[in-house]
Amino acid sequence: MGATAVRRRLSWMHIVTFAFATAISYVLAVISSMIFPVLGAPGVSALYIAAAIYVPLGIWMGMWGCLAGYISCFFLGLYPSGYTPIQSFIWSWADFIEAFVPALVFRAMKVDPDFTAKRPLAAKLLPAFISTGSILILVGVVIQVLWGQFYGEPFTTAYVALVYLGVALAAVGIVMGLLAGHAKTWIAQIVGGIIGASIFSGIWGAGTLTLWNMPPPLPAELFWPIFVGWVLGDLIVLSAIGTALLVALTPVFKRTGLLVRGWWV
């Protein structure tokens, strides 16, 4: 007799994790949009750290991550961004899309997320590069928040340098994972979890703020500055911090049964 398939069920841990991720995403969204604004676009950040929470959650938990992104962005649109409920309702699909794209890519490719490396040396260096890159970016953020925004130089230069260095180290770790790890996982992450998530959310986010909304709250000519700032910021966050969380926490989600194979369970 063949092995009986294990029936996956919704648990309270899914709901608690979703609620916690949504709350953290909103707090980080508010902080990011206030400290690292894209000029002329309330709610848009050049370093949107909240994406590092709900995008990995989309990979781990499917639709739960998409809703965490949508709900946190909806409330960000209302406060402190100041958009009307209908404007925020339309705009917030950007963060839903940002989590949905990688979730869809991983499921369409039938990828079982595995961010480990097969070779012993790479297994040690890969998480070191990615985690160090993330730490440098976060240190740069702290420097900018505490000193750079008030005093300018040399703190602003230190912040920029740490962000660039952090992204470079994370990029080395990603390439190492692609060459020495589970290639299908890393391809899905690069295509869906970093590039696709950033571009598609940027199109919807910048477009609904400037071109199609009820009515668009910002002038149409701001589309490209908002889009570029949106995408570049998300590429930085998702390549470093988002990837670091995936490397560190994917085994935890698998071990605890929180990893969702479908869209809900």
ChimeraX attribute file (.defattr): number of C-alpha atoms within 10 A of each C-alpha:
attribute: neighborCount
match mode: 1-to-1
recipient: residues
	/A:1	3
	/A:2	4
	/A:3	5
	/A:4	6
	/A:5	6
	/A:6	6
	/A:7	6
	/A:8	12
	/A:9	11
	/A:10	12
	/A:11	11
	/A:12	9
	/A:13	12
	/A:14	19
	/A:15	12
	/A:16	11
	/A:17	17
	/A:18	21
	/A:19	15
	/A:20	12
	/A:21	21
	/A:22	25
	/A:23	15
	/A:24	16
	/A:25	26
	/A:26	21
	/A:27	15
	/A:28	20
	/A:29	26
	/A:30	24
	/A:31	18
	/A:32	21
	/A:33	23
	/A:34	17
	/A:35	18
	/A:36	20
	/A:37	19
	/A:38	21
	/A:39	14
	/A:40	12
	/A:41	20
	/A:42	20
	/A:43	25
	/A:44	29
	/A:45	27
	/A:46	22
	/A:47	27
	/A:48	28
	/A:49	27
	/A:50	29
	/A:51	26
	/A:52	25
	/A:53	24
	/A:54	32
	/A:55	33
	/A:56	27
	/A:57	32
	/A:58	29
	/A:59	34
	/A:60	27
	/A:61	25
	/A:62	27
	/A:63	23
	/A:64	28
	/A:65	29
	/A:66	30
	/A:67	23
	/A:68	29
	/A:69	32
	/A:70	28
	/A:71	20
	/A:72	25
	/A:73	27
	/A:74	25
	/A:75	20
	/A:76	25
	/A:77	26
	/A:78	17
	/A:79	15
	/A:80	13
	/A:81	18
	/A:82	15
	/A:83	21
	/A:84	14
	/A:85	13
	/A:86	15
	/A:87	21
	/A:88	24
	/A:89	18
	/A:90	19
	/A:91	26
	/A:92	24
	/A:93	23
	/A:94	26
	/A:95	30
	/A:96	26
	/A:97	27
	/A:98	32
	/A:99	35
	/A:100	32
	/A:101	26
	/A:102	29
	/A:103	29
	/A:104	21
	/A:105	19
	/A:106	26
	/A:107	18
	/A:108	10
	/A:109	12
	/A:110	13
	/A:111	17
	/A:112	16
	/A:113	22
	/A:114	17
	/A:115	27
	/A:116	21
	/A:117	21
	/A:118	13
	/A:119	12
	/A:120	9
	/A:121	10
	/A:122	18
	/A:123	17
	/A:124	12
	/A:125	16
	/A:126	26
	/A:127	23
	/A:128	16
	/A:129	23
	/A:130	28
	/A:131	23
	/A:132	21
	/A:133	28
	/A:134	29
	/A:135	18
	/A:136	21
	/A:137	26
	/A:138	19
	/A:139	17
	/A:140	23
	/A:141	24
	/A:142	13
	/A:143	17
	/A:144	22
	/A:145	19
	/A:146	11
	/A:147	16
	/A:148	20
	/A:149	14
	/A:150	11
	/A:151	11
	/A:152	11
	/A:153	12
	/A:154	10
	/A:155	19
	/A:156	20
	/A:157	14
	/A:158	17
	/A:159	23
	/A:160	15
	/A:161	15
	/A:162	22
	/A:163	24
	/A:164	17
	/A:165	16
	/A:166	27
	/A:167	26
	/A:168	18
	/A:169	21
	/A:170	28
	/A:171	19
	/A:172	16
	/A:173	26
	/A:174	26
	/A:175	15
	/A:176	20
	/A:177	26
	/A:178	19
	/A:179	15
	/A:180	18
	/A:181	21
	/A:182	18
	/A:183	17
	/A:184	18
	/A:185	20
	/A:186	24
	/A:187	18
	/A:188	24
	/A:189	29
	/A:190	20
	/A:191	15
	/A:192	25
	/A:193	31
	/A:194	25
	/A:195	20
	/A:196	23
	/A:197	29
	/A:198	28
	/A:199	22
	/A:200	18
	/A:201	26
	/A:202	27
	/A:203	18
	/A:204	22
	/A:205	25
	/A:206	27
	/A:207	22
	/A:208	25
	/A:209	27
	/A:210	21
	/A:211	18
	/A:212	16
	/A:213	17
	/A:214	13
	/A:215	13
	/A:216	16
	/A:217	18
	/A:218	18
	/A:219	12
	/A:220	15
	/A:221	10
	/A:222	17
	/A:223	20
	/A:224	15
	/A:225	14
	/A:226	24
	/A:227	22
	/A:228	17
	/A:229	19
	/A:230	25
	/A:231	27
	/A:232	18
	/A:233	21
	/A:234	29
	/A:235	22
	/A:236	27
	/A:237	28
	/A:238	31
	/A:239	27
	/A:240	31
	/A:241	27
	/A:242	27
	/A:243	29
	/A:244	28
	/A:245	18
	/A:246	23
	/A:247	18
	/A:248	15
	/A:249	15
	/A:250	20
	/A:251	15
	/A:252	12
	/A:253	16
	/A:254	14
	/A:255	10
	/A:256	9
	/A:257	15
	/A:258	18
	/A:259	22
	/A:260	22
	/A:261	17
	/A:262	14
	/A:263	18
	/A:264	15
	/A:265	18
